[in-house]
Amino acid sequence: MLVPKTLLLFFFLFVVFLSGSSTSPLDGKVQEETSNNPIVIIPGCMGSKLEVKLTDHKKKHWWCSSNKDWFLLWINVEIFIPELIECAGDYMQLEWDGKAIQYQQGIDYRLVPGLEGIQYLQPTLWFVEKYFHKMIEEFKNEGYQEGRDLFGLPYDFRMGPNNLTTWFKEVKSYIETAYNINDKKVNVITHSMGGKLFNYFMAQEEITKEWKETYVSKWIPIAPAWGGAFETIEELIWGMNFGDILVKKSKFKPFEISFPMSYYLLPIENVDWADPIIITPQKNYMATLPDYLEMMNALDLPQFSKDLVNTQWKQMNIIDPPMVPTYILYGEKVDTNCQVEYSDYIGSDNYKINTCTGDGTVSAKTVVALCEDWEDDHFVLCEGYKDKEHVSIVEDDEIINRVKELIKIP
Ligand SMILES: *[C@@H]1O[C@H](CO)[C@@H](O)[C@H](O)[C@H]1NC(C)=O
């Protein structure tokens, strides 16, 4: 998952379907005139708040709940406490039914809609810092108003694009609405997995050249994860604990490997991932589908892992040029895990992790690869920022000021 090496955790915000009635942008009363180009923000993986409701859920541990009214599951400090992680992990877990990913019986999900759903400010949680909070405040200081010229689009980050079709429709309708209210083209700001999903959205047939020219002024991907992130490999091997020192990684693994997202964000050879992901004396595993399937066998991952990577592979390899002016801001010169090297065999305890330059999560070369590929087709500006980390980059003053400059470009 796209989480930094520091104790910054940030999380899952799921966007389960926003209930159409209360959150439709069309409900917004038309407010006074504005001279701003509207902004739509799409957060990264784990960057949307998810609520959950339990109804006769078959709990996996006696100390967890079967029935509970709506409560905030992600992000919530309780997840990171031993014992409670096992409940939260169970509530978060998805199920593969042999053909498709499903929610568990007795668990309903919903997203916290709008900007509230994509920002955190929880100073009481020592390991959770801010996410998109300062940037949104700065936009508001400049006169932006939610529902008029500023929108946040949370989504169920556990899912891959196959299961986000309803949300993609919302992305389209929010952009059109933002345009219609303001009579100005829209600036889209994405972070991390949000960038990969938005790029997928822009490659869909119904998102025509005319649609793009009409509605989108520019796209600002921050720390885009379109080449995937090595952390998904760590998740599949050990589980990822988001820097939570209280809870073992292995407690996170069962639910993390049930998320289509964990496969959608695997590194892909297609985006310049030419070096092996895993090195063993017997075999080097490359960022290709056959090698991932073989790796999953070798690591004794369940059959559904192979099913999930198979269902994501086509979608995760779509990297078409978006055909709108694109301003890419990314972090570099932070040590970023990018390879596991086993001295005896895959899955053993004798390994070391090799690093590349990047933002601590996303390897810089995968970002740059598409900067170069897309340049032939349309305007692309690519700016690397030294020592900016994957998550804190969206709260960084230098980056926020740069974003504010960029959105003023007509
Ligand atoms: C995910 O998508 C598949 C294929 O469209 C569908 O069968 C399945 O029910 C979806 N799962 C969820 C949880 O929406």
The ligand as a Gaussian input file, in Angstrom:
#p B3LYP/6-31G(d) Opt

LIG

0 1
 C      -16.966000      -6.619000      -8.525000
 O      -17.146000      -6.701000      -9.923000
 C      -17.568000      -7.982000     -10.376000
 C      -17.563000      -7.951000     -11.888000
 O      -18.304000      -6.883000     -12.372000
 C      -18.933000      -8.308000      -9.777000
 O      -19.352000      -9.582000     -10.169000
 C      -18.819000      -8.255000      -8.248000
 O      -20.084000      -8.465000      -7.654000
 C      -18.273000      -6.899000      -7.804000
 N      -18.075000      -6.919000      -6.375000
 C      -18.450000      -5.927000      -5.570000
 C      -18.146000      -6.097000      -4.137000
 O      -18.987000      -4.915000      -5.965000

